[in-house]
Amino acid sequence: MLEKGSPFSVVASIIGWSAGTTVRMAKRYGHIGQAAQRQALEAISTGEVNVAAMRNREIVQEVK
């Protein structure tokens, strides 16, 4: 869901993670697919930024 642009907080809510365990559970069960890694590297090399990915990263930083 995250790779398709869903906000981190929405995914955590759907899965049923509480605010106190969201980061820990995401670290345990979250896996970054090769397509997402490739897209991130391409964005870095071309200077393009995926807005949905930026929003997800901001939400993760807020939860920490």
N, C-alpha and C positions, 0 to 999 in steps of 0.2 A: 504494500500500500504506500509506503514511504517513497519507494522508487517511482511510483506513478504520480507523486506530488501531493499526497494527502498529508495534512499537518500532523506533526508528531503527537500533539495533544489529543487529536481526534483518534488516531490509531491506538494510543494508550487507553483511551476511554472505551473504545470498542472491545479491546482485549480484556479490559477489566482491571488494569493496573492502577493502584492508588498513587497519589502524588508522591508519597514517601518511597515507593518502590519502583517507580517508573524508570529511572536511570539505571538502577541495578539490574532490573529485568531486561531492559533493552541491551545492556552490555552482555548479558547471559544468552539471550535468545536472538538478538539481532545479527543478521548476516548481510553483508554488503555484496550484492551480485557483481559478476564481472562486467555486465553491461553498464551498471552504475559507476563502477570504477573507471571504465573506459570513457564514459561520458564526462566524468569529472576531470580526467586528464586532458581530454580534448578541449574542455572549457578553459582550462588553465592555459593551454598552448595557444588558443585562439583569442583569449581575452574575453570570451563570452561567459556570462554567468546565468545559471538557471535560477529564476526567481523563487520557484517552489523549494528548491534545495536550500537557498539562502534562508527562507522562512523556517524550514525545518531545523536548520542549524541554530537559528536565533532562539527557537523554542527550547531546544536541548540546552543551550547555555542558560536560559532562564530557569530551567528545572534544576540544574546543578547548583 
